[in-house]
Amino acid sequence: MGSTLTIKTPGDYLLRRDLCSYGYFLLAPNLWNPGDLSLTRPLDLDGGLAVFEISQPTNNRGGPIRALCDRKLSRAEQYEARALIVRMLNLEDAGVREFHKLDQRWKRSGRARLFRSPTFFEDVIKTVTSCNVTWPSTMNMNVRLCEVVNPAFPRASQLARRKPATLRARCSVGYRDQRIVDIAKLFVSGAVDPAWFEDPATPDEDALATLLEMPGVGPYAAANIMQLLGRYAHVALDTESLRHARTVLGWKGDDAPLMKQLKKHYERYADHRFRSYWFELWTDYEARKGPAHTWDPNTSGRTFTAAQLNKAKPKVTKKRRISSGTAR
């Protein structure tokens, strides 16, 4: 019989809303089950692989999280697994109240937290696999990394030993092959210290500048990794942002002027720029495809591209008002 972990949550936490709040919940080795509102994923613990089914049995805000493990865990493993799950679910986000004061559009719906990975390293690699590529290809890369290297997601030490050509051939990572290996080596050598990045005392400017020094990490990737660190002052702008500007905000113009306009538009939200931007984007996704917790990873969950969303019609008939927020 396996172990069961019970994890307390903040009074506003709702698993189906806060876990299904960012596309990485659809990337391997995460497996979201819309039928029973649970997430299954393996974790690579010091004592070995352990598969967890994570749910919120009460299905109410503030209800405890239950994490069922497929094997018996030692006390040390329980502590380790609990920390990884807390990070993944972003349960210790201290900026929720400040965000809702600054941008009150999302207070009623409770939106604030963004799903992320159990480790900083996984977030970095997932971000690298999401740049300059369609979303289905990103999903495929992560599936292959788990199938070929480690079912719980590759550790830095494992990727650092891989030949770039092997990653390209077997994991379909394309030109990212060398960059993934080089980033892994930085983590293994200690040149990249996750604790330093996750320390609130580390200035945002220093964290951003250091990210930009990593192989293959440009402005978009760096801003995205920053928000996965809980540093939301930078907006990660890409083709999806341009689609959002034109189809939701109703702006017109060429790409470069629109990018400048977007940056200026979100300045009012200060240290929470990314959250305000993202929940506008996510609300539009859900208007077109239904609540994220209903998405099947193999069907609706694969259509995160500007081309696909431009084809989709919003599921509401009256004019949508992003400013009002959406209760989920």
C-alpha positions as CSV (number, residue, x, y, z in Angstrom):
1,M,0.0,0.0,0.0
2,G,1.4,3.4,-1.0
3,S,1.7,6.6,1.1
4,T,-0.8,9.4,1.1
5,L,0.2,13.0,1.6
6,T,-2.2,15.7,2.8
7,I,-1.1,19.2,2.0
8,K,-2.9,22.3,3.4
9,T,-3.7,25.1,0.9
10,P,-4.4,28.8,1.3
11,G,-8.0,29.7,1.8
12,D,-8.4,30.8,-1.8
13,Y,-6.7,27.8,-3.5
14,L,-8.8,25.9,-6.1
15,L,-7.0,23.1,-7.8
16,R,-9.0,22.9,-11.0
17,R,-8.5,26.6,-11.6
18,D,-5.0,27.2,-10.3
19,L,-3.4,24.0,-11.7
20,C,-5.0,24.4,-15.1
21,S,-3.7,28.0,-15.3
22,Y,-0.7,27.6,-17.5
23,G,0.1,25.4,-20.5
24,Y,2.9,23.5,-18.7
25,F,0.2,21.4,-16.9
26,L,-0.3,19.7,-20.3
27,L,3.4,18.9,-20.8
28,A,4.9,15.5,-20.0
29,P,5.3,14.0,-17.5
30,N,2.2,15.8,-16.3
31,L,-1.1,14.0,-17.1
32,W,-4.2,15.9,-16.3
33,N,-7.4,13.9,-16.0
34,P,-10.4,16.2,-16.7
35,G,-12.8,13.4,-15.7
36,D,-11.9,13.3,-12.0
37,L,-9.9,16.6,-11.9
38,S,-6.6,15.0,-10.9
39,L,-3.0,15.3,-12.0
40,T,-0.9,12.2,-12.3
41,R,2.9,12.5,-12.6
42,P,6.0,10.8,-11.5
43,L,8.6,12.5,-9.3
44,D,12.2,11.6,-9.2
45,L,12.9,11.3,-5.5
46,D,16.2,10.6,-3.9
47,G,14.9,7.1,-3.1
48,G,13.7,6.4,-6.6
49,L,10.8,7.0,-8.9
50,A,7.4,7.6,-7.3
51,V,4.1,8.2,-9.1
52,F,1.6,10.6,-7.5
53,E,-2.1,11.3,-8.2
54,I,-2.8,14.8,-7.0
55,S,-6.3,16.0,-6.3
56,Q,-8.5,18.3,-4.1
57,P,-11.2,15.9,-2.9
58,T,-13.5,18.7,-1.6
59,N,-13.3,20.5,-5.0
60,N,-13.8,23.7,-2.9
61,R,-11.5,26.7,-2.4
62,G,-9.1,26.1,0.5
63,G,-9.6,22.4,0.6
64,P,-6.6,20.2,1.3
65,I,-4.6,18.6,-1.5
66,R,-4.3,14.8,-1.5
67,A,-1.3,13.2,-3.1
68,L,-1.6,9.4,-3.4
69,C,1.7,7.7,-4.1
70,D,2.1,4.3,-5.8
71,R,4.6,3.1,-3.2
72,K,5.5,3.6,0.5
73,L,7.6,6.6,1.1
74,S,10.2,7.1,3.8
75,R,9.9,10.2,6.0
76,A,12.6,11.9,4.1
77,E,10.9,11.1,0.8
78,Q,7.6,12.5,2.1
79,Y,9.3,15.7,3.0
80,E,11.0,15.9,-0.4
81,A,7.8,15.1,-2.3
82,R,5.7,17.6,-0.4
83,A,8.2,20.4,-1.2
84,L,8.1,19.5,-4.9
85,I,4.3,19.4,-5.0
86,V,4.0,22.7,-3.1
87,R,6.3,24.4,-5.7
88,M,4.5,22.8,-8.6
89,L,1.1,24.1,-7.3
90,N,2.6,27.5,-6.3
91,L,1.0,27.2,-2.9
92,E,3.4,29.6,-1.3
93,D,2.7,32.5,-3.7
94,A,2.9,35.5,-1.3
95,G,1.8,38.1,-3.9
96,V,-1.9,37.0,-4.5
97,R,-3.5,39.7,-2.3
98,E,-1.2,42.4,-3.7
99,F,-2.0,41.3,-7.3
100,H,-5.8,41.5,-6.6
101,K,-5.4,45.0,-5.2
102,L,-3.4,46.2,-8.2
103,D,-5.6,44.5,-10.8
104,Q,-9.1,44.0,-9.3
105,R,-10.4,42.3,-12.5
106,W,-9.3,38.9,-11.2
107,K,-10.3,39.2,-7.5
108,R,-13.8,37.7,-7.9
109,S,-12.6,34.8,-10.0
110,G,-9.6,34.3,-7.7
111,R,-7.1,34.0,-10.5
112,A,-3.6,34.7,-9.5
113,R,-1.4,31.6,-9.2
114,L,0.3,30.0,-12.2
115,F,1.2,26.3,-12.5
116,R,4.9,25.5,-12.8
117,S,7.2,22.5,-12.6
118,P,8.5,20.8,-9.4
119,T,12.0,22.1,-10.1
120,F,13.6,25.2,-11.6
121,F,15.6,23.1,-14.0
122,E,12.5,21.5,-15.5
123,D,11.0,24.9,-16.0
124,V,14.1,26.2,-17.8
125,I,14.2,23.2,-20.2
126,K,10.4,23.3,-20.8
127,T,10.8,27.0,-21.8
128,V,13.6,26.2,-24.2
129,T,11.4,23.6,-25.8
130,S,8.6,26.1,-26.2
131,C,10.5,28.7,-28.2
132,N,10.2,29.2,-32.0
133,V,8.0,26.1,-32.4
134,T,4.3,25.1,-32.4
135,W,2.7,23.9,-29.2
136,P,2.1,20.3,-30.5
137,S,5.9,20.1,-31.2
138,T,6.6,21.4,-27.7
139,M,4.4,18.6,-26.3
140,N,6.1,16.0,-28.4
141,M,9.6,17.1,-27.3
142,N,8.7,16.8,-23.7
143,V,7.1,13.4,-24.2
144,R,10.2,12.1,-25.9
145,L,12.5,13.6,-23.2
146,C,10.6,11.6,-20.6
147,E,10.4,8.4,-22.7
148,V,14.1,8.4,-23.7
149,V,15.9,9.9,-20.6
150,N,13.7,9.8,-17.5
151,P,10.0,9.2,-17.1
152,A,9.8,11.8,-14.3
153,F,11.6,14.4,-16.5
154,P,15.4,14.3,-17.0
155,R,17.7,15.5,-14.3
156,A,20.4,18.0,-15.2
157,S,23.0,15.3,-14.5
158,Q,21.4,13.0,-17.1
159,L,21.1,15.6,-19.8
160,A,24.6,16.9,-19.2
161,R,25.9,13.4,-20.2
162,R,23.9,13.1,-23.4
163,K,25.3,13.7,-26.8
164,P,23.4,16.6,-28.5
165,A,23.0,14.5,-31.7
166,T,21.3,11.8,-29.6
167,L,18.8,14.3,-28.2
168,R,18.1,15.7,-31.7
169,A,17.6,12.2,-33.2
170,R,15.6,10.6,-30.4
171,C,13.9,13.5,-28.7
172,S,13.1,15.7,-31.7
173,V,14.5,18.8,-30.0
174,G,16.1,20.1,-33.3
175,Y,18.6,23.0,-32.9
176,R,18.0,23.0,-29.2
177,D,20.1,19.9,-28.7
178,Q,23.4,21.6,-27.9
179,R,21.7,24.3,-25.8
180,I,19.9,21.8,-23.6
181,V,23.2,19.9,-22.9
182,D,25.1,23.2,-22.2
183,I,22.4,24.4,-19.8
184,A,22.4,21.1,-18.0
185,K,26.1,21.3,-17.6
186,L,25.8,24.8,-16.0
187,F,23.4,23.3,-13.4
188,V,25.7,20.3,-12.7
189,S,28.8,22.5,-12.4
190,G,27.1,24.9,-10.0
191,A,27.4,27.8,-12.3
192,V,23.6,28.0,-12.2
193,D,22.3,27.9,-8.6
194,P,18.5,27.3,-8.4
195,A,18.5,28.5,-4.7
196,W,19.9,31.9,-5.8
197,F,17.3,32.4,-8.4
198,E,14.5,31.4,-6.0
199,D,15.7,33.5,-3.2
200,P,13.4,36.6,-2.9
201,A,16.5,38.6,-1.8
202,T,18.0,38.2,-5.3
203,P,17.2,41.3,-7.3
204,D,15.0,40.8,-10.3
205,E,17.5,42.7,-12.5
206,D,20.3,40.3,-11.5
207,A,18.2,37.2,-12.0
208,L,17.0,38.4,-15.5
209,A,20.6,39.4,-16.6
210,T,21.9,35.9,-15.5
211,L,19.1,34.1,-17.4
212,L,20.0,36.1,-20.5
213,E,23.5,34.7,-20.3
214,M,22.3,31.1,-20.6
215,P,22.6,29.4,-24.0
216,G,19.5,29.8,-26.0
217,V,17.7,32.0,-23.5
218,G,16.6,35.3,-25.2
219,P,14.2,38.0,-23.9
220,Y,11.0,36.0,-24.3
221,A,12.4,32.8,-22.7
222,A,14.0,34.9,-19.8
223,A,10.7,36.7,-19.1
224,N,8.9,33.4,-19.1
225,I,11.4,31.8,-16.7
226,M,11.1,34.8,-14.5
227,Q,7.4,34.4,-14.0
228,L,7.9,30.7,-13.3
229,L,10.2,31.9,-10.5
230,G,7.4,34.1,-9.1
231,R,8.9,37.2,-10.6
232,Y,6.1,38.8,-12.7
233,A,7.4,42.2,-13.6
234,H,8.3,41.2,-17.1
235,V,5.9,40.2,-19.9
236,A,6.9,37.4,-22.2
237,L,5.8,38.7,-25.6
238,D,5.6,36.5,-28.8
239,T,3.2,35.8,-31.7
240,E,0.5,34.9,-29.2
241,S,0.8,38.4,-27.8
242,L,0.3,39.9,-31.3
243,R,-2.8,37.7,-31.8
244,H,-4.1,38.8,-28.5
245,A,-3.5,42.5,-29.3
246,R,-5.4,42.2,-32.6
247,T,-8.3,39.8,-31.8
248,V,-9.0,40.6,-28.1
249,L,-7.7,44.2,-27.5
250,G,-8.8,45.2,-31.0
251,W,-5.6,47.0,-31.9
252,K,-4.3,47.4,-35.4
253,G,-0.8,47.9,-36.8
254,D,2.5,46.2,-37.7
255,D,4.2,43.8,-35.3
256,A,6.9,46.0,-34.0
257,P,4.7,49.0,-33.0
258,L,2.2,46.6,-31.5
259,M,4.9,45.0,-29.3
260,K,5.9,48.5,-28.0
261,Q,2.2,49.3,-27.4
262,L,1.8,46.0,-25.4
263,K,4.7,46.7,-23.2
264,K,3.4,50.2,-22.4
265,H,-0.1,48.8,-21.9
266,Y,0.9,46.5,-19.0
267,E,3.2,48.9,-17.2
268,R,0.3,50.0,-15.0
269,Y,0.5,46.6,-13.3
270,A,4.0,47.0,-12.1
271,D,5.4,43.9,-10.5
272,H,2.5,41.9,-11.7
273,R,2.6,42.7,-15.4
274,F,2.8,39.1,-16.5
275,R,-0.1,38.0,-14.4
276,S,-2.4,40.7,-15.8
277,Y,-1.3,39.9,-19.3
278,W,-1.5,36.1,-18.9
279,F,-5.0,36.0,-17.4
280,E,-6.3,38.2,-20.2
281,L,-4.8,35.6,-22.7
282,W,-6.0,32.6,-20.7
283,T,-9.5,34.0,-20.4
284,D,-9.6,34.3,-24.2
285,Y,-8.4,30.7,-24.6
286,E,-11.2,29.5,-22.3
287,A,-13.8,31.6,-24.1
288,R,-12.8,29.7,-27.3
289,K,-12.2,26.2,-25.9
290,G,-14.0,26.0,-22.6
291,P,-12.6,25.9,-19.0
292,A,-9.0,24.7,-19.0
293,H,-9.8,21.9,-16.5
294,T,-12.1,20.3,-19.1
295,W,-9.3,20.1,-21.8
296,D,-8.2,16.7,-22.9
297,P,-4.4,16.7,-23.3
298,N,-4.6,14.8,-26.6
299,T,-7.2,17.0,-28.3
300,S,-8.1,20.5,-27.1
301,G,-4.9,20.7,-25.1
302,R,-2.8,20.5,-28.3
303,T,-4.2,23.6,-30.0
304,F,-2.1,26.3,-28.5
305,T,-1.0,28.1,-31.6
306,A,-2.0,31.5,-33.0
307,A,-3.0,29.8,-36.3
308,Q,-5.4,27.4,-34.5
309,L,-6.9,29.9,-32.2
310,N,-7.5,32.3,-35.0
311,K,-9.7,29.6,-36.6
312,A,-11.6,29.0,-33.4
313,K,-14.7,31.0,-32.6
314,P,-15.3,32.2,-29.0
315,K,-17.9,30.1,-27.2
316,V,-19.8,33.2,-26.0
317,T,-22.3,35.1,-28.1
318,K,-22.3,38.5,-26.3
319,K,-19.3,40.8,-26.4
320,R,-16.6,39.6,-24.0
321,R,-15.2,42.0,-21.5
322,I,-11.7,40.9,-20.4
323,S,-11.9,43.7,-17.8
324,S,-14.5,41.8,-15.8
325,G,-12.6,38.6,-15.3
326,T,-14.1,35.1,-15.5
327,A,-15.1,33.0,-12.6
328,R,-13.8,29.5,-12.8
